[in-house]
Amino acid sequence: MESIALSRIELLRALGMNPLRLRARSAKAEAGPRIAFDKRIALLRAQQEVDQPALSMLYTKITEAISTLGLQCVRIADAEADSHVRVLAFGEAPLPPAIGIERVLRVDALAVLNADRTRKRALWDLLQRLAQENG
């Protein structure tokens, strides 16, 4: 029996399906309105992680690391009042209603970061990218 090579499109049509055509985004669509963030970043952690000494120490080290990268840690109230402040939310920390999801970067919970070096390294890489982006 002779094998017939069919393209993916021909095969889908032979099965009675219409293939979807994906189009590349135009430069115009990609250059749409973007929020310009400044060097300020607010940290948001879950309430249950506040009273744990090891996690509080990690949180302090993260805020110090942010400062050494040239970013500025601010209060969550500052982020609520100004849409140019990014929010770094640890784990499933609930967002205040005034903070839009487009400004939020969700990272692992502090307990996970404290136990996993690889994830802690990924957070450091993210913070470095944010600093370069705002540099």
KOLGUSE-408732 format. One record per residue: residue number from 1; residue in three letters; x negated, y, z negated of N, C-alpha, C in turn. Coordinates in nm, 3 decimals. Atoms other than C-alpha are relative to their C-alpha. Layout:
# KOLGUSE-408732
@pos=NUM	code=ALA	npx=X	npy=Y	npz=Z	capx=X	capy=Y	capz=Z	cpx=X	cpy=Y	cpz=Z $
...
//
This chain:
# KOLGUSE-408732
@pos=1	code=MET	npx=-0.085	npy=-0.118	npz=0.000	capx=0.000	capy=0.000	capz=0.000	cpx=-0.089	cpy=0.124	cpz=0.000 $
@pos=2	code=GLU	npx=0.078	npy=-0.122	npz=-0.016	capx=-0.134	capy=0.339	capz=0.096	cpx=0.041	cpy=0.100	cpz=-0.107 $
@pos=3	code=SER	npx=-0.034	npy=-0.097	npz=0.104	capx=-0.160	capy=0.594	capz=-0.184	cpx=0.014	cpy=0.138	cpz=0.064 $
@pos=4	code=ILE	npx=-0.026	npy=-0.135	npz=-0.052	capx=-0.022	capy=0.936	capz=-0.112	cpx=-0.028	cpy=0.099	cpz=-0.112 $
@pos=5	code=ALA	npx=0.032	npy=-0.103	npz=0.099	capx=-0.170	capy=1.232	capz=-0.293	cpx=0.100	cpy=0.115	cpz=0.015 $
@pos=6	code=LEU	npx=-0.095	npy=-0.111	npz=0.002	capx=0.097	capy=1.483	capz=-0.386	cpx=-0.051	cpy=0.107	cpz=-0.096 $
@pos=7	code=SER	npx=0.035	npy=-0.107	npz=0.092	capx=0.033	capy=1.820	capz=-0.537	cpx=0.101	cpy=0.000	cpz=-0.115 $
@pos=8	code=ARG	npx=-0.089	npy=-0.007	npz=0.115	capx=0.190	capy=1.892	capz=-0.872	cpx=0.134	cpy=0.061	cpz=0.038 $
@pos=9	code=ILE	npx=-0.123	npy=-0.066	npz=-0.044	capx=0.443	capy=2.121	capz=-0.707	cpx=0.085	cpy=-0.094	cpz=0.083 $
@pos=10	code=GLU	npx=-0.075	npy=0.094	npz=-0.084	capx=0.540	capy=1.862	capz=-0.448	cpx=0.059	cpy=-0.112	cpz=-0.085 $
@pos=11	code=LEU	npx=-0.049	npy=0.106	npz=0.087	capx=0.575	capy=1.598	capz=-0.718	cpx=0.120	cpy=0.047	cpz=-0.081 $
@pos=12	code=LEU	npx=-0.114	npy=-0.053	npz=0.076	capx=0.802	capy=1.818	capz=-0.929	cpx=0.124	cpy=0.016	cpz=0.089 $
@pos=13	code=ARG	npx=-0.112	npy=-0.017	npz=-0.092	capx=1.017	capy=1.900	capz=-0.628	cpx=0.059	cpy=-0.136	cpz=0.040 $
@pos=14	code=ALA	npx=-0.047	npy=0.134	npz=-0.033	capx=1.036	capy=1.529	capz=-0.536	cpx=0.086	cpy=-0.058	cpz=-0.113 $
@pos=15	code=LEU	npx=-0.078	npy=0.046	npz=0.115	capx=1.170	capy=1.467	capz=-0.887	cpx=0.125	cpy=0.086	cpz=-0.023 $
@pos=16	code=GLY	npx=-0.118	npy=-0.084	npz=0.010	capx=1.435	capy=1.734	capz=-0.833	cpx=-0.015	cpy=0.118	cpz=-0.094 $
@pos=17	code=MET	npx=0.024	npy=-0.112	npz=0.090	capx=1.273	capy=2.000	capz=-1.050	cpx=-0.061	cpy=0.116	cpz=0.076 $
@pos=18	code=ASN	npx=0.060	npy=-0.120	npz=-0.057	capx=1.178	capy=2.354	capz=-0.966	cpx=-0.116	cpy=0.042	cpz=-0.089 $
@pos=19	code=PRO	npx=0.114	npy=-0.040	npz=0.084	capx=0.828	capy=2.440	capz=-1.087	cpx=0.007	cpy=0.149	cpz=-0.032 $
@pos=20	code=LEU	npx=0.005	npy=-0.141	npz=0.040	capx=0.787	capy=2.764	capz=-1.278	cpx=-0.124	cpy=0.064	cpz=0.058 $
@pos=21	code=ARG	npx=0.114	npy=-0.075	npz=-0.051	capx=0.561	capy=3.023	capz=-1.127	cpx=-0.041	cpy=0.101	cpz=-0.106 $
@pos=22	code=LEU	npx=0.052	npy=-0.094	npz=0.099	capx=0.348	capy=3.203	capz=-1.380	cpx=-0.081	cpy=0.106	cpz=0.071 $
@pos=23	code=ARG	npx=0.073	npy=-0.110	npz=-0.062	capx=0.214	capy=3.541	capz=-1.285	cpx=-0.096	cpy=0.061	cpz=-0.101 $
@pos=24	code=ALA	npx=0.096	npy=-0.069	npz=0.086	capx=-0.092	capy=3.710	capz=-1.421	cpx=0.055	cpy=0.137	cpz=-0.033 $
@pos=25	code=ARG	npx=-0.044	npy=-0.133	npz=0.039	capx=-0.019	capy=4.025	capz=-1.614	cpx=-0.078	cpy=0.105	cpz=0.076 $
@pos=26	code=SER	npx=0.070	npy=-0.109	npz=-0.069	capx=-0.101	capy=4.341	capz=-1.430	cpx=-0.075	cpy=0.085	cpz=-0.102 $
@pos=27	code=ALA	npx=0.077	npy=-0.088	npz=0.089	capx=-0.350	capy=4.587	capz=-1.574	cpx=0.092	cpy=0.104	cpz=-0.062 $
@pos=28	code=LYS	npx=-0.094	npy=-0.099	npz=0.049	capx=-0.062	capy=4.827	capz=-1.613	cpx=0.075	cpy=-0.053	cpz=-0.123 $
@pos=29	code=ALA	npx=-0.072	npy=0.060	npz=0.112	capx=0.128	capy=4.588	capz=-1.844	cpx=-0.091	cpy=-0.016	cpz=-0.121 $
@pos=30	code=GLU	npx=0.093	npy=0.021	npz=0.110	capx=-0.183	capy=4.517	capz=-2.052	cpx=-0.041	cpy=0.132	cpz=-0.064 $
@pos=31	code=ALA	npx=0.039	npy=-0.130	npz=0.053	capx=-0.253	capy=4.887	capz=-2.095	cpx=0.118	cpy=0.072	cpz=-0.062 $
@pos=32	code=GLY	npx=-0.119	npy=-0.058	npz=0.062	capx=0.084	capy=4.942	capz=-2.256	cpx=-0.033	cpy=0.060	cpz=-0.136 $
@pos=33	code=PRO	npx=0.025	npy=-0.066	npz=0.127	capx=0.128	capy=5.115	capz=-2.589	cpx=-0.060	cpy=-0.097	cpz=-0.103 $
@pos=34	code=ARG	npx=0.065	npy=0.078	npz=0.105	capx=-0.108	capy=4.978	capz=-2.852	cpx=-0.015	cpy=0.090	cpz=-0.121 $
@pos=35	code=ILE	npx=0.021	npy=-0.078	npz=0.122	capx=-0.134	capy=5.086	capz=-3.210	cpx=-0.149	cpy=0.019	cpz=-0.019 $
@pos=36	code=ALA	npx=0.140	npy=-0.029	npz=0.028	capx=-0.462	capy=5.256	capz=-3.280	cpx=-0.019	cpy=-0.006	cpz=-0.151 $
@pos=37	code=PHE	npx=0.025	npy=0.015	npz=0.142	capx=-0.580	capy=5.134	capz=-3.617	cpx=-0.126	cpy=0.076	cpz=-0.038 $
@pos=38	code=ASP	npx=0.121	npy=-0.066	npz=0.047	capx=-0.828	capy=5.326	capz=-3.824	cpx=-0.082	cpy=-0.097	cpz=-0.085 $
@pos=39	code=LYS	npx=0.092	npy=0.086	npz=0.076	capx=-1.096	capy=5.192	capz=-4.058	cpx=0.059	cpy=-0.046	cpz=-0.133 $
@pos=40	code=ARG	npx=-0.061	npy=0.039	npz=0.127	capx=-0.854	capy=5.145	capz=-4.346	cpx=0.071	cpy=-0.134	cpz=0.012 $
@pos=41	code=ILE	npx=-0.064	npy=0.131	npz=0.004	capx=-0.728	capy=4.804	capz=-4.445	cpx=0.053	cpy=-0.024	cpz=-0.141 $
@pos=42	code=ALA	npx=-0.060	npy=0.032	npz=0.129	capx=-0.493	capy=4.702	capz=-4.724	cpx=0.004	cpy=-0.151	cpz=-0.015 $
@pos=43	code=LEU	npx=-0.002	npy=0.143	npz=0.028	capx=-0.515	capy=4.361	capz=-4.887	cpx=0.127	cpy=-0.035	cpz=-0.077 $
@pos=44	code=LEU	npx=-0.124	npy=0.043	npz=0.064	capx=-0.201	capy=4.175	capz=-4.987	cpx=-0.014	cpy=-0.147	cpz=-0.038 $
@pos=45	code=ARG	npx=0.012	npy=0.138	npz=0.046	capx=-0.218	capy=3.862	capz=-5.200	cpx=0.126	cpy=-0.041	cpz=-0.074 $
@pos=46	code=ALA	npx=-0.117	npy=0.052	npz=0.070	capx=0.044	capy=3.639	capz=-5.354	cpx=-0.012	cpy=0.026	cpz=-0.149 $
@pos=47	code=GLN	npx=-0.001	npy=-0.033	npz=0.142	capx=0.142	capy=3.725	capz=-5.710	cpx=-0.060	cpy=-0.111	cpz=-0.086 $
@pos=48	code=GLN	npx=0.052	npy=0.111	npz=0.081	capx=0.053	capy=3.377	capz=-5.840	cpx=-0.152	cpy=-0.010	cpz=0.005 $
@pos=49	code=GLU	npx=0.147	npy=0.003	npz=-0.009	capx=-0.311	capy=3.432	capz=-5.732	cpx=-0.066	cpy=0.114	cpz=-0.077 $
@pos=50	code=VAL	npx=0.054	npy=-0.118	npz=0.068	capx=-0.352	capy=3.756	capz=-5.927	cpx=-0.063	cpy=-0.037	cpz=-0.134 $
@pos=51	code=ASP	npx=0.045	npy=0.030	npz=0.136	capx=-0.399	capy=3.599	capz=-6.272	cpx=-0.106	cpy=-0.109	cpz=-0.010 $
@pos=52	code=GLN	npx=0.101	npy=0.106	npz=0.003	capx=-0.648	capy=3.327	capz=-6.173	cpx=-0.139	cpy=0.062	cpz=0.012 $
@pos=53	code=PRO	npx=0.132	npy=-0.066	npz=0.001	capx=-1.003	capy=3.439	capz=-6.265	cpx=-0.087	cpy=-0.029	cpz=0.122 $
@pos=54	code=ALA	npx=0.085	npy=0.033	npz=-0.115	capx=-1.182	capy=3.253	capz=-5.985	cpx=0.050	cpy=0.069	cpz=0.127 $
@pos=55	code=LEU	npx=-0.058	npy=-0.063	npz=-0.119	capx=-0.943	capy=3.393	capz=-5.724	cpx=-0.012	cpy=0.152	cpz=-0.008 $
@pos=56	code=SER	npx=0.020	npy=-0.145	npz=0.018	capx=-0.966	capy=3.744	capz=-5.871	cpx=-0.142	cpy=0.039	cpz=0.036 $
@pos=57	code=MET	npx=0.140	npy=-0.026	npz=-0.032	capx=-1.344	capy=3.723	capz=-5.840	cpx=-0.022	cpy=-0.005	cpz=0.152 $
@pos=58	code=LEU	npx=0.011	npy=0.010	npz=-0.146	capx=-1.315	capy=3.610	capz=-5.476	cpx=0.062	cpy=0.122	cpz=0.066 $
@pos=59	code=TYR	npx=-0.067	npy=-0.118	npz=-0.053	capx=-1.071	capy=3.894	capz=-5.407	cpx=-0.091	cpy=0.123	cpz=-0.012 $
@pos=60	code=THR	npx=0.093	npy=-0.111	npz=0.021	capx=-1.322	capy=4.142	capz=-5.554	cpx=-0.116	cpy=-0.007	cpz=0.099 $
@pos=61	code=LYS	npx=0.110	npy=0.017	npz=-0.096	capx=-1.601	capy=3.998	capz=-5.337	cpx=0.044	cpy=0.035	cpz=0.142 $
@pos=62	code=ILE	npx=-0.052	npy=-0.032	npz=-0.134	capx=-1.382	capy=4.031	capz=-5.028	cpx=0.012	cpy=0.151	cpz=0.017 $
@pos=63	code=THR	npx=-0.012	npy=-0.146	npz=-0.011	capx=-1.308	capy=4.397	capz=-5.103	cpx=-0.138	cpy=0.065	cpz=0.011 $
@pos=64	code=GLU	npx=0.136	npy=-0.052	npz=-0.012	capx=-1.681	capy=4.461	capz=-5.151	cpx=-0.058	cpy=-0.026	cpz=0.139 $
@pos=65	code=ALA	npx=0.048	npy=0.034	npz=-0.134	capx=-1.760	capy=4.283	capz=-4.824	cpx=0.061	cpy=0.093	cpz=0.105 $
@pos=66	code=ILE	npx=-0.068	npy=-0.090	npz=-0.094	capx=-1.504	capy=4.497	capz=-4.642	cpx=-0.069	cpy=0.137	cpz=-0.001 $
@pos=67	code=SER	npx=0.067	npy=-0.129	npz=0.012	capx=-1.674	capy=4.811	capz=-4.773	cpx=-0.138	cpy=-0.002	cpz=0.065 $
@pos=68	code=THR	npx=0.134	npy=0.006	npz=-0.060	capx=-2.020	capy=4.692	capz=-4.665	cpx=0.006	cpy=-0.002	cpz=0.152 $
@pos=69	code=LEU	npx=-0.016	npy=0.002	npz=-0.145	capx=-1.884	capy=4.648	capz=-4.311	cpx=0.042	cpy=0.136	cpz=0.056 $
@pos=70	code=GLY	npx=-0.040	npy=-0.132	npz=-0.046	capx=-1.779	capy=5.013	capz=-4.298	cpx=0.150	cpy=0.021	cpz=0.006 $
@pos=71	code=LEU	npx=-0.144	npy=-0.015	npz=0.008	capx=-1.410	capy=4.952	capz=-4.348	cpx=0.035	cpy=0.051	cpz=-0.140 $
@pos=72	code=GLN	npx=-0.040	npy=-0.054	npz=0.129	capx=-1.216	capy=5.109	capz=-4.633	cpx=0.123	cpy=-0.074	cpz=-0.051 $
@pos=73	code=CYS	npx=-0.116	npy=0.065	npz=0.063	capx=-0.987	capy=4.914	capz=-4.867	cpx=0.090	cpy=0.107	cpz=-0.059 $
@pos=74	code=VAL	npx=-0.097	npy=-0.093	npz=0.056	capx=-0.673	capy=5.102	capz=-4.954	cpx=0.114	cpy=-0.079	cpz=-0.065 $
@pos=75	code=ARG	npx=-0.114	npy=0.063	npz=0.067	capx=-0.364	capy=5.030	capz=-5.159	cpx=0.109	cpy=-0.036	cpz=0.100 $
@pos=76	code=ILE	npx=-0.112	npy=0.041	npz=-0.085	capx=-0.061	capy=4.860	capz=-5.009	cpx=0.095	cpy=0.119	cpz=0.020 $
@pos=77	code=ALA	npx=-0.086	npy=-0.119	npz=-0.011	capx=0.133	capy=5.183	capz=-5.079	cpx=-0.049	cpy=0.092	cpz=0.113 $
@pos=78	code=ASP	npx=0.055	npy=-0.079	npz=-0.110	capx=-0.103	capy=5.362	capz=-4.839	cpx=0.037	cpy=-0.061	cpz=0.135 $
@pos=79	code=ALA	npx=-0.038	npy=0.068	npz=-0.124	capx=-0.029	capy=5.101	capz=-4.572	cpx=0.148	cpy=0.018	cpz=0.030 $
@pos=80	code=GLU	npx=-0.144	npy=-0.021	npz=-0.020	capx=0.343	capy=5.145	capz=-4.626	cpx=0.027	cpy=0.140	cpz=0.054 $
@pos=81	code=ALA	npx=-0.021	npy=-0.139	npz=-0.040	capx=0.309	capy=5.520	capz=-4.573	cpx=-0.064	cpy=0.036	cpz=0.134 $
@pos=82	code=ASP	npx=0.074	npy=-0.035	npz=-0.121	capx=0.076	capy=5.511	capz=-4.270	cpx=-0.011	cpy=-0.121	cpz=0.093 $
@pos=83	code=SER	npx=-0.003	npy=0.112	npz=-0.095	capx=0.121	capy=5.290	capz=-3.962	cpx=-0.135	cpy=-0.027	cpz=0.065 $
@pos=84	code=HIS	npx=0.133	npy=0.023	npz=-0.056	capx=-0.250	capy=5.318	capz=-3.873	cpx=-0.088	cpy=-0.086	cpz=-0.091 $
@pos=85	code=VAL	npx=0.073	npy=0.085	npz=0.094	capx=-0.354	capy=5.104	capz=-4.169	cpx=0.036	cpy=-0.146	cpz=0.029 $
@pos=86	code=ARG	npx=-0.020	npy=0.145	npz=-0.019	capx=-0.400	capy=4.732	capz=-4.105	cpx=0.023	cpy=-0.065	cpz=-0.134 $
@pos=87	code=VAL	npx=-0.025	npy=0.074	npz=0.123	capx=-0.285	capy=4.478	capz=-4.361	cpx=-0.054	cpy=-0.142	cpz=0.017 $
@pos=88	code=LEU	npx=0.053	npy=0.135	npz=0.004	capx=-0.475	capy=4.161	capz=-4.442	cpx=0.078	cpy=-0.074	cpz=-0.107 $
@pos=89	code=ALA	npx=-0.087	npy=0.072	npz=0.093	capx=-0.224	capy=3.922	capz=-4.599	cpx=-0.053	cpy=-0.141	cpz=-0.023 $
@pos=90	code=PHE	npx=0.051	npy=0.131	npz=0.036	capx=-0.353	capy=3.616	capz=-4.783	cpx=0.116	cpy=-0.097	cpz=-0.020 $
@pos=91	code=GLY	npx=-0.102	npy=0.104	npz=0.016	capx=-0.143	capy=3.302	capz=-4.751	cpx=0.139	cpy=0.048	cpz=0.038 $
@pos=92	code=GLU	npx=-0.140	npy=-0.035	npz=-0.027	capx=0.230	capy=3.353	capz=-4.769	cpx=0.045	cpy=0.121	cpz=-0.081 $
@pos=93	code=ALA	npx=-0.036	npy=-0.120	npz=0.075	capx=0.219	capy=3.685	capz=-4.954	cpx=0.111	cpy=0.073	cpz=0.074 $
@pos=94	code=PRO	npx=-0.113	npy=-0.067	npz=-0.066	capx=0.551	capy=3.858	capz=-4.885	cpx=-0.035	cpy=0.144	cpz=0.038 $
@pos=95	code=LEU	npx=0.026	npy=-0.136	npz=-0.050	capx=0.536	capy=4.176	capz=-4.679	cpx=0.106	cpy=0.097	cpz=-0.050 $
@pos=96	code=PRO	npx=-0.099	npy=-0.104	npz=0.030	capx=0.699	capy=4.496	capz=-4.797	cpx=0.076	cpy=0.036	cpz=0.128 $
@pos=97	code=PRO	npx=-0.080	npy=-0.031	npz=-0.120	capx=0.980	capy=4.601	capz=-4.559	cpx=-0.057	cpy=0.110	cpz=0.088 $
@pos=98	code=ALA	npx=0.053	npy=-0.114	npz=-0.076	capx=0.794	capy=4.917	capz=-4.453	cpx=-0.119	cpy=-0.038	cpz=0.089 $
@pos=99	code=ILE	npx=0.117	npy=0.040	npz=-0.078	capx=0.507	capy=4.717	capz=-4.299	cpx=0.044	cpy=-0.091	cpz=0.114 $
@pos=100	code=GLY	npx=-0.036	npy=0.077	npz=-0.119	capx=0.563	capy=4.597	capz=-3.944	cpx=-0.098	cpy=-0.115	cpz=0.023 $
@pos=101	code=ILE	npx=0.080	npy=0.121	npz=-0.022	capx=0.434	capy=4.252	capz=-3.847	cpx=-0.116	cpy=0.023	cpz=0.097 $
@pos=102	code=GLU	npx=0.106	npy=-0.028	npz=-0.097	capx=0.224	capy=4.401	capz=-3.565	cpx=-0.129	cpy=0.050	cpz=-0.066 $
@pos=103	code=ARG	npx=0.119	npy=-0.049	npz=0.071	capx=-0.014	capy=4.545	capz=-3.826	cpx=-0.062	cpy=-0.105	cpz=-0.092 $
@pos=104	code=VAL	npx=0.039	npy=0.099	npz=0.100	capx=-0.050	capy=4.226	capz=-4.030	cpx=-0.089	cpy=-0.108	cpz=0.061 $
@pos=105	code=LEU	npx=0.087	npy=0.112	npz=-0.033	capx=-0.334	capy=3.979	capz=-4.005	cpx=0.015	cpy=-0.101	cpz=-0.113 $
@pos=106	code=ARG	npx=-0.018	npy=0.105	npz=0.102	capx=-0.242	capy=3.659	capz=-4.190	cpx=-0.125	cpy=-0.087	cpz=-0.002 $
@pos=107	code=VAL	npx=0.115	npy=0.088	npz=0.019	capx=-0.536	capy=3.464	capz=-4.329	cpx=0.038	cpy=-0.103	cpz=-0.106 $
@pos=108	code=ASP	npx=-0.026	npy=0.104	npz=0.099	capx=-0.563	capy=3.164	capz=-4.558	cpx=0.019	cpy=0.061	cpz=-0.139 $
@pos=109	code=ALA	npx=-0.017	npy=-0.042	npz=0.139	capx=-0.455	capy=3.194	capz=-4.920	cpx=-0.136	cpy=0.001	cpz=-0.069 $
@pos=110	code=LEU	npx=0.126	npy=-0.009	npz=0.073	capx=-0.729	capy=3.285	capz=-5.165	cpx=-0.043	cpy=-0.135	cpz=-0.055 $
@pos=111	code=ALA	npx=0.034	npy=0.133	npz=0.054	capx=-0.711	capy=2.936	capz=-5.319	cpx=-0.064	cpy=-0.086	cpz=0.107 $
@pos=112	code=VAL	npx=0.057	npy=0.077	npz=-0.111	capx=-0.784	capy=2.782	capz=-4.977	cpx=-0.139	cpy=0.052	cpz=0.033 $
@pos=113	code=LEU	npx=0.130	npy=-0.060	npz=-0.030	capx=-1.067	capy=3.027	capz=-4.908	cpx=-0.104	cpy=-0.036	cpz=-0.107 $
@pos=114	code=ASN	npx=0.090	npy=0.031	npz=0.110	capx=-1.217	capy=2.957	capz=-5.249	cpx=-0.053	cpy=-0.144	cpz=0.009 $
@pos=115	code=ALA	npx=0.037	npy=0.141	npz=-0.005	capx=-1.226	capy=2.582	capz=-5.179	cpx=-0.066	cpy=-0.042	cpz=0.133 $
@pos=116	code=ASP	npx=0.045	npy=0.042	npz=-0.133	capx=-1.325	capy=2.580	capz=-4.810	cpx=-0.096	cpy=0.102	cpz=0.060 $
@pos=117	code=ARG	npx=0.103	npy=-0.090	npz=-0.054	capx=-1.651	capy=2.736	capz=-4.689	cpx=0.024	cpy=0.037	cpz=0.145 $
@pos=118	code=THR	npx=-0.023	npy=-0.025	npz=-0.142	capx=-1.556	capy=2.705	capz=-4.323	cpx=0.106	cpy=0.109	cpz=0.019 $
@pos=119	code=ARG	npx=-0.106	npy=-0.102	npz=-0.012	capx=-1.239	capy=2.907	capz=-4.370	cpx=-0.047	cpy=0.135	cpz=-0.053 $
@pos=120	code=LYS	npx=0.056	npy=-0.124	npz=0.053	capx=-1.426	capy=3.161	capz=-4.578	cpx=-0.088	cpy=0.066	cpz=0.107 $
@pos=121	code=ARG	npx=0.085	npy=-0.050	npz=-0.109	capx=-1.674	capy=3.196	capz=-4.290	cpx=0.086	cpy=0.059	cpz=0.112 $
@pos=122	code=ALA	npx=-0.091	npy=-0.051	npz=-0.103	capx=-1.385	capy=3.242	capz=-4.045	cpx=0.056	cpy=0.137	cpz=-0.040 $
@pos=123	code=LEU	npx=-0.047	npy=-0.131	npz=0.049	capx=-1.253	capy=3.526	capz=-4.263	cpx=-0.109	cpy=0.105	cpz=0.019 $
@pos=124	code=TRP	npx=0.112	npy=-0.092	npz=-0.016	capx=-1.598	capy=3.688	capz=-4.262	cpx=-0.015	cpy=0.041	cpz=0.147 $
@pos=125	code=ASP	npx=0.010	npy=-0.030	npz=-0.144	capx=-1.610	capy=3.662	capz=-3.880	cpx=0.112	cpy=0.095	cpz=0.043 $
@pos=126	code=LEU	npx=-0.113	npy=-0.088	npz=-0.031	capx=-1.265	capy=3.822	capz=-3.858	cpx=-0.028	cpy=0.142	cpz=-0.049 $
@pos=127	code=LEU	npx=0.029	npy=-0.132	npz=0.055	capx=-1.372	capy=4.109	capz=-4.083	cpx=-0.108	cpy=0.072	cpz=0.081 $
@pos=128	code=GLN	npx=0.104	npy=-0.060	npz=-0.084	capx=-1.683	capy=4.166	capz=-3.872	cpx=0.059	cpy=0.050	cpz=0.133 $
@pos=129	code=ARG	npx=-0.065	npy=-0.044	npz=-0.126	capx=-1.470	capy=4.182	capz=-3.554	cpx=0.082	cpy=0.126	cpz=-0.023 $
@pos=130	code=LEU	npx=-0.078	npy=-0.119	npz=0.030	capx=-1.239	capy=4.434	capz=-3.719	cpx=-0.091	cpy=0.122	cpz=-0.015 $
@pos=131	code=ALA	npx=0.093	npy=-0.111	npz=0.020	capx=-1.535	capy=4.649	capz=-3.819	cpx=-0.056	cpy=0.047	cpz=0.134 $
@pos=132	code=GLN	npx=0.053	npy=-0.036	npz=-0.132	capx=-1.678	capy=4.639	capz=-3.465	cpx=0.107	cpy=0.067	cpz=0.086 $
@pos=133	code=GLU	npx=-0.112	npy=-0.056	npz=-0.076	capx=-1.337	capy=4.715	capz=-3.316	cpx=0.024	cpy=0.146	cpz=-0.041 $
@pos=134	code=ASN	npx=-0.022	npy=-0.134	npz=0.050	capx=-1.309	capy=5.025	capz=-3.533	cpx=-0.126	cpy=0.084	cpz=-0.006 $
@pos=135	code=GLY	npx=0.130	npy=-0.070	npz=0.008	capx=-1.676	capy=5.120	capz=-3.502	cpx=-0.015	cpy=0.101	cpz=0.103 $
//
